[in-house]
Each structure stands twice: as C-alpha cells, then as structure tokens.
Amino acid sequence: MPASEFKKIYDTVFPVIYRIAWRIAGSEEAAEDLCQEAFFRLYEKNMSFPNQDEAKFWLIRVVKNAALNYAKRKQREIKIYQKAFREDSREQISGEGEFINKESILEVREALQKLPARLREVLELKEWGELNYKEIGRVLGISESNVKVRVFRARGKLQEILSRKNTEANNVP
C-alpha cells in the first residue's frame, strides 16, 4: 500500500475507530494503543482494499474485537485485584465479645466430642477442613450422598446437644 493511500485512510478512519475503541475500552490510552495496533497490522500485512470503505470496515472490526478483548481482560484483572486486596470487613470484637466467642468455641468443641466418630469426622472435614462433599467422600471412602446425609445428621445432633446444654444451664438456680 502506498504511503499516500495509507495516510489518507489513517486521516479519515482514525477518528471513527478511536471513538469506538474509547467507548468499549473506557480509556484514552488504551484506545490510542488499540488504534495504533490496528493500523500497524494494516501496514505490516500490506493489505489492499478495493476502496476506502472496505479498509474502514476492516479496521473497525479489528479495533472492536481488540477493544472487547481489552475490556474483558481488564474486568478479570479488576476482579482478581478486588479479591486479593479485599479489606477485612469484619467488625472488631470487644474483650467481652472475644470471651463469649471463645466460650462458644469451647462449647461447640465439647459438643463435637459427644458426637459419634462417623458423624464428627464428616463435620470436621466439612467445616474446619473446608472440603466439599465429593472430597470428603474420597477421603472417607464413602459416596457423596452418604456424606451429605452424615453432615445433615451431624449438624442436627450437634444442635440437639447444644440446645440441651443451654436448657440445662438456664434451669440452674
């Protein structure tokens, strides 16, 4: 492609594709880079078109696709950064609240010890090991549905033990 033809296409098409790239990418610098890359590809491939409109449409497609890819990549990066740098939104616990939490943890651990071993182990793997049902099944050599049943029964039994203990504590004079 002769330099004069390239310059003519550049001068007429750049404003159009820049606006498209800027709207999609949301950044002036990114839009400029995407447009520059599109024109570089046009020049590098030494493409020729029957008329200027064909070159314009080709450049629009190239820039549109590149801008969409850029926007998707930026969204993924934003999500990753938000996940990685998420601030701790938990509220600060007072000394009294910390004491109550420690007492509650001790109560739950004591109640867990009262559960049958087959129920206790699935609950420990689920809650403290943070394993999913399938992983627990693999570890214990049982089916995923059996794990679900055991977790359900363990939680029910644990709730029963804890509510019985609270009832007894409230009935003491």
N, C-alpha and C positions, 0 to 999 in steps of 0.2 A: 504494500500500500504506500503510495507516495506521501511524503511528509505534508504536503499541502492538503491532501484529502483527509489525512489523519487529524490535522489541526482544525479543519472545518467541522468534522464530526465531533471533535472534542469541544469546540466552542459552542456548538448547538445542543449537544446531548448532555454535557456535564451538569448544567443547572437542573435538568429534569431528574437524572439519576441521583444527584446529590440529595434532592428533596426526598426522594423515595428512600434512600439509604438512611437519611437522618430520621425520618418518621419511624422506620422499622427498628433501627439500632438505638435511637434515642440519644445519640452522642455525635457532636460535630466532628471530633477527631476520628471516631470510628467511621463515620460517613465519608470523610475525606479519604481515609485509608482504603475503604471498600471501593470507592470510585477509581482511585489510583490503580488498585489491583485489577479492576475490570479493564481499564484502558491498557494496562501493561499486558494483560492476556491477549487483548485485541492486537496489539502491536507485535508481541512475541510470536503469535501464531501466524502473523502476516495474513490475516483474513481479509477477504474481499467480499463485498456485498453488491448486489445489483443496484441498490440505491441507498440513500442515506437513511431512509426509514427502516430498512432491514437491519442496518447497523445499530440504529437506535433501539429497536425491539430486542435485539440480541443483548446489547449492553444492559437494558432494563432487566431482562431475565437473569443475567449473571449477577447484577447488583442486588436484585431482590432476593435471590437464593442465598447469596453470601451474607446479606444483612439478616435474613431469617436464621441462618446458622449462627451468626454472631450473637443475636438476641437470645437464642436457646442456650448457648454456651454461657452467656452472662447470667441468665436465670439460674442455671445449675451452680455456677460459682457463688452466686448470692446465697442460695440455699445452703451450700456447704459451709460458707463463712458464718451464716447465722447459726447453723447447728454447732459449729466448732467454737464460736465465741459467745454462745448464748449466756447471758448473765444469769447468775443464780437468783431466781425469783422467789425462793423460799423465804418466808418471813423469819426473822431472828427469834429464837426461843429464849424466854427468860429463864432464870435459875429454877424457878418453881416449875415451869413447863418442862425443862430438861429433866428434873427429878421425876415428874409424872411420866414422861416418856420412858425413862429408864425402868421405872416400876412396871409400866405396861409391857415393856420388852421382856422383863423377868417373868411376868405372869404368863405371857404367851409361850415362852420357852418351857416353863414348868408344865403348862397345859400340853405342849407338844410331847413332852416326855411321857405323858399319860396315854398318848395315842398308841395303838398297835404299830409295830415296826413297819408293816407294809403300807400303812396309811401315812405314817410320819415321813418315810423316805420320799414318797412322791411329792408331798407338800414342801419338804425342804428343797428338793431339786427344782420344783416349780417356783417357789417364792425367793429362796436365797441363791439357788444356782442359776436362776433366770433362764431355765431351759424350757423349750416348748414341749408340747405333748409327744410329738414324734421323737424328739431327742431323749426324753425320759423313757419312752418305750424301748428305745435301743439300749439305753444304759441298763435297764432292769430286765430286759428280755421279755417284755410283755407287749400286747397290742396297744395302739394309740387309744382305742376306745376304752380299753381296760384302765389306762392311765387316767382318762377323763372321769371315769366312774370313781376311781380311788381318790382323785383330788376332790371331787364333789363330796364324797363321804367323809374325807378327812376334814374338810372345812366345816361340814355340818357337825361332826363330832367335836371339833375344836371349839366351835361356837357354843355347843351344849356345855362343855366343860367350863368354859369361861363364864357363861351366864350362871351356871350353878355356883361357881365360886363367888361371883358378885352377889348373888342372892343370899348365900351364907354369910358373907361379910356384912351385908345390910341388916341381917337379922340378929347380929351380935349386939347385946345391950351395952 
